Amino acid sequence: MRFGPDILRQADLLATISEEPGRITRTFLTPQHREAGELIAGWMREAGMDAHFDALGNVVGRYAAADAAAPVLLTGSHMDSVVNAGRYDGLFGILSPIACVRDLHRRGVRLPCTLEIVAFGDEEGVRFGVSMIGSRALAGRFDHSVLDRRDAGGVTMREALHAFGGDAEAIPSLARTNIAAYVEAHIEQGPVLLNEGLPVGVVTSIAGGSRVRVRVEGLAGHAGTVPMPGRRDALAAAAEMVLAIERHCAERADTLVGTVGKLAVAGGGAINVIPGEVEFTIDLRSGDDAKRRAALAAVEAQCRAIAQRRGVTITWEPFFELAAAPCDARLQARLAASIAAHDVAPRFLPSGAGHDAMEFAAIAPIAMLFVRCGEGGISHNPKETLSAEDAEVATSVFLHFLEHFDPRSLR
């Protein structure tokens, strides 16, 4: 195999760069972000690319076309992780195209477009609660107000960026203007390809998402002296809201998913105190933006009705929305042709997870190649797996796509 074992070896090395011993956690603008980025930049240079950190902490590798005026084919994915992550989410979409460039460079092949591989510094949004920071900047959609957001330690993004060596004032200059297309390779993070015995697939669309932060305020009181009928228990109210959200989404499971990923009692709570204040988050996703927005309005109405009945108040704070992104039909067909060239039946499937590719849909045609993952398709989990054989097939398919990509076909 030309590609698979090396990609898995590189992923293993990156997995050792973590903020927490014994598990993978790598967040934006940390020393571990810097260390992982330096390692990736080194691999890019070894493959024959120019590579550097940009003003926002993304690592950008450039493999120039013979024609300096050629458009850019952009690819890549994210190098940050969730807490206690797997080792292939995001990173495969960086390591696989680097392997392609290494092969092209070794053979002296230049493409009809300049290839840029970007290791985005933050897609997951773990540290500052804002997702896809790096890709938004390159797509010209960066919101400078997020620079004032603080992490759990009270550090603003602006302060962290300065300490990292970035430049907030230079962020607008990162916006790309000459992109022929954006194409991303990624593990599926689901079981469809695994269940159908296929190593790769073509993404048709990426689901949109809405995120909300909810604060429920009741009245704290003594756990032993306040009668049950008179309680204004914020945690009990929040728990009922969580179940209402789950029920609403489960009834529409063919088009909608909903998750409450964080729930916390103010101050950590106490065993003998009725909770007086609770915060939780809501994450709603759908490939149909109208259905997602309707669901968001419906669950808000249900949560407010629960709050009124229980005598608590609710603060509803939407903080993130991303429209669904259809993938370009021409690029889908080109990826399918590359898959078929490897004697694999093309499988078209949607993505329920969000990806950096979404941010570029407004400025360029986008496409995604999915690669099978094992263990039931699990992701965002240490059990996340990828075989060397599947990494080999996916990278060979991606290389075939690159060598047959004609930017004129998208005009």
Long-range contacts (C-beta under 8 A, 24 or more apart in sequence): 1-388, 1-389, 1-392, 2-99, 2-103, 2-392, 2-395, 2-396, 3-96, 3-99, 3-103, 3-391, 3-392, 3-395, 3-396, 4-387, 4-388, 4-389, 4-390, 4-391, 4-392, 4-395, 5-388, 6-99, 7-92, 7-95, 7-96, 7-99, 7-388, 7-391, 7-395, 8-386, 8-388, 8-391, 10-43, 10-91, 10-95, 11-87, 11-88, 11-91, 11-92, 11-95, 11-386, 12-87, 13-39, 14-39, 14-40, 14-79, 14-87, 14-91, 15-87, 20-83, 20-84, 23-84, 23-85, 23-382, 24-81, 24-84, 24-85, 24-86, 24-87, 24-382, 25-81, 25-82, 25-83, 25-84, 25-85, 25-126, 26-79, 26-80, 26-81, 26-85, 27-80, 27-81, 27-122, 27-124, 27-126, 27-127, 28-57, 28-80, 28-121, 28-122, 28-126, 28-127, 28-128, 28-133, 28-157, 28-160, 29-57, 29-121, 29-122, 29-127, 29-157, 29-160, 29-161, 29-163, 29-164, 29-166, 30-127, 33-57, 33-79, 33-80, 33-121, 33-164, 34-164, 36-79, 37-79, 37-119, 37-121, 40-79, 40-94, 40-98, 40-119, 43-95, 43-98, 44-98, 44-101, 44-117, 46-102, 47-98, 47-99, 47-101, 47-102, 47-105, 48-101, 48-102, 48-104, 48-105, 48-106, 49-98, 49-101, 49-105, 49-117, 53-165, 53-166, 54-174, 55-166, 55-167, 55-168, 55-170, 55-171, 55-173, 55-174, 56-121, 56-133, 56-134, 56-137, 56-142, 56-161, 56-166, 56-171, 56-174, 57-121, 57-122, 57-134, 57-161, 57-164, 57-166, 58-118, 58-119, 58-120, 58-121, 58-134, 58-137, 58-138, 58-174, 59-118, 59-119, 59-121, 60-116, 60-117, 60-118, 60-119, 61-98, 61-101, 61-116, 61-117, 61-118, 61-119, 62-114, 62-115, 62-116, 63-101, 63-104, 63-105, 63-110, 63-111, 63-114, 63-115, 63-116, 63-117, 64-110, 64-114, 65-110, 65-111, 65-112, 65-113, 65-114, 65-115, 66-110, 67-112, 70-112, 70-113, 70-114, 70-407, 71-113, 71-114, 71-178, 71-179, 71-180, 71-407, 72-113, 72-114, 72-115, 72-116, 72-176, 72-178, 72-179, 72-180, 73-111, 73-113, 73-114, 73-115, 73-116, 73-179, 73-180, 73-181, 73-183, 73-402, 73-405, 73-407, 74-116, 74-118, 74-138, 74-176, 74-179, 74-181, 74-182, 74-183, 74-360, 74-364, 75-115, 75-116, 75-117, 75-118, 75-182, 75-183, 75-184, 75-185, 76-116, 76-117, 76-118, 76-119, 76-120, 76-184, 76-356, 77-119, 77-120, 77-123, 77-184, 77-185, 77-186, 77-355, 77-356, 78-119, 78-120, 78-121, 78-122, 78-123, 78-124, 78-134, 78-356, 79-119, 79-120, 79-121, 80-120, 80-121, 80-122, 80-123, 80-124, 80-126, 81-124, 81-126, 82-124, 82-126, 82-380, 83-126, 84-381, 84-382, 85-380, 85-381, 85-382, 85-384, 86-378, 86-379, 86-380, 86-381, 86-382, 86-383, 86-384, 86-385, 87-384, 88-187, 88-373, 88-384, 88-385, 88-386, 89-186, 89-187, 89-189, 89-379, 89-380, 89-384, 90-120, 90-123, 90-186, 92-185, 92-186, 92-187, 92-371, 92-386, 92-391, 92-394, 93-184, 93-185, 93-186, 94-119, 96-185, 96-391, 96-394, 96-395, 96-398, 97-185, 97-398, 97-402, 99-395, 100-395, 100-398, 100-399, 100-402, 103-399, 104-399, 104-402, 104-403, 109-403, 111-402, 111-403, 111-405, 112-405, 112-406, 112-407, 113-180, 113-405, 113-407, 115-402, 120-356, 123-355, 123-356, 125-320, 127-151, 127-152, 127-160, 128-157, 129-319, 130-319, 130-320, 131-320, 131-322, 131-354, 132-322, 132-354, 132-356, 132-358, 132-359, 134-356, 135-356, 135-357, 135-358, 135-359, 135-360, 136-359, 137-171, 137-174, 137-175, 138-174, 138-175, 138-176, 138-359, 138-360, 139-175, 139-176, 139-359, 139-360, 139-362, 139-363, 140-172, 140-175, 140-176, 140-363, 141-359, 141-362, 142-171, 142-172, 142-174, 142-175, 144-168, 144-171, 176-363, 179-360, 179-363, 179-364, 180-364, 180-365, 180-407, 180-410, 181-328, 181-331, 181-364, 181-365, 181-366, 181-367, 181-405, 181-407, 181-410, 182-357, 182-360, 182-364, 182-365, 182-366, 182-367, 183-331, 183-335, 183-357, 183-366, 183-367, 183-368, 183-369, 183-401, 184-355, 184-356, 184-357, 184-366, 184-367, 184-368, 184-369, 185-368, 185-369, 185-371, 185-394, 185-395, 185-398, 186-355, 186-368, 186-369, 186-370, 186-371, 187-370, 187-371, 187-372, 187-373, 187-379, 187-384, 187-386, 188-349, 188-370, 188-371, 188-372, 188-373, 188-377, 188-379, 189-353, 189-373, 189-377, 189-379, 189-380, 190-352, 190-353, 190-377, 190-379, 191-376, 191-377, 192-347, 192-349, 192-377, 193-347, 193-349, 193-370, 193-371, 193-372, 193-377, 194-372, 194-373, 194-374, 194-376, 194-377, 195-377, 196-347, 198-344, 198-345, 198-347, 198-372, 199-344, 199-371, 199-372, 199-389, 199-390, 199-393, 199-394, 200-339, 200-344, 200-347, 200-369, 200-370, 200-371, 200-372, 200-390, 200-393, 200-394, 200-397, 201-339, 201-346, 201-347, 201-348, 201-349, 201-369, 201-370, 201-372, 202-327, 202-332, 202-335, 202-336, 202-339, 202-346, 202-347, 202-348, 202-349, 202-367, 202-368, 202-369, 202-370, 203-327, 203-332, 203-348, 203-349, 203-350, 203-351, 203-367, 203-368, 203-369, 203-370, 204-326, 204-327, 204-332, 204-348, 204-349, 204-350, 205-287, 205-324, 205-325, 205-326, 205-327, 205-350, 205-351, 206-287, 206-324, 206-325, 206-327, 206-350, 206-351, 206-353, 206-354, 206-355, 206-357, 206-358, 206-368, 207-285, 207-286, 207-287, 207-324, 207-350, 207-351, 207-352, 207-353, 207-354, 208-285, 208-286, 208-287, 208-289, 208-292, 208-321, 208-322, 208-323, 208-324, 208-325, 208-358, 209-283, 209-284, 209-285, 209-292, 209-320, 209-321, 209-322, 209-354, 210-282, 210-283, 210-284, 210-285, 210-292, 210-293, 210-296, 210-318, 210-320, 210-321, 210-322, 211-281, 211-282, 211-283, 211-284, 211-318, 211-319, 211-320, 211-321, 212-281, 212-282, 212-296, 212-300, 212-316, 212-317, 212-318, 212-319, 213-279, 213-280, 213-281, 213-317, 213-319, 214-238, 214-241, 214-279, 214-280, 214-281, 214-282, 214-303, 214-314, 214-315, 214-316, 214-317, 215-277, 215-278, 215-279, 215-314, 215-315, 215-317, 216-241, 216-277, 216-278, 216-279, 216-280, 216-307, 216-312, 216-313, 216-314, 217-276, 217-277, 217-312, 217-313, 217-314, 217-315, 218-274, 218-275, 218-276, 218-277, 218-310, 218-311, 218-312, 218-313, 219-274, 219-276, 220-273, 220-274, 220-275, 220-276, 220-277, 221-273, 221-274, 221-276, 222-272, 222-273, 222-274, 223-271, 223-272, 223-273, 223-274, 224-272, 226-274, 231-274, 232-274, 232-276, 232-310, 232-311, 232-312, 233-274, 233-275, 233-310, 233-312, 234-265, 234-275, 234-276, 234-277, 234-278, 234-312, 235-265, 235-269, 235-275, 235-278, 236-275, 236-310, 237-278, 237-306, 237-307, 237-310, 237-312, 238-263, 238-278, 238-280, 240-306, 240-310, 241-280, 241-302, 241-303, 241-306, 241-307, 242-280, 244-299, 244-302, 244-303, 244-306, 245-282, 245-299, 245-302, 245-303, 248-295, 248-298, 248-299, 248-302, 249-284, 249-295, 252-291, 252-295, 255-286, 255-287, 255-288, 255-291, 256-284, 256-285, 256-286, 256-291, 256-292, 256-295, 257-284, 257-285, 257-286, 257-352, 258-282, 258-283, 258-284, 258-285, 258-295, 258-299, 259-283, 285-352, 285-354, 286-324, 287-324, 287-350, 287-352, 288-324, 289-323, 289-324, 292-324, 322-354, 322-358, 323-358, 323-361, 325-357, 325-358, 325-361, 325-366, 326-361, 327-357, 327-366, 327-367, 327-368, 328-365, 328-366, 328-367, 328-410, 330-365, 330-409, 330-410, 331-365, 331-366, 331-367, 331-410, 332-367, 334-367, 334-401, 334-404, 334-405, 334-409, 335-367, 335-369, 335-397, 335-401, 337-404, 338-397, 338-398, 338-400, 338-401, 338-404, 339-397, 341-397, 341-400, 342-393, 342-396, 342-397, 342-400, 344-393, 344-397, 353-379, 365-410, 369-394, 369-397, 369-398, 369-401
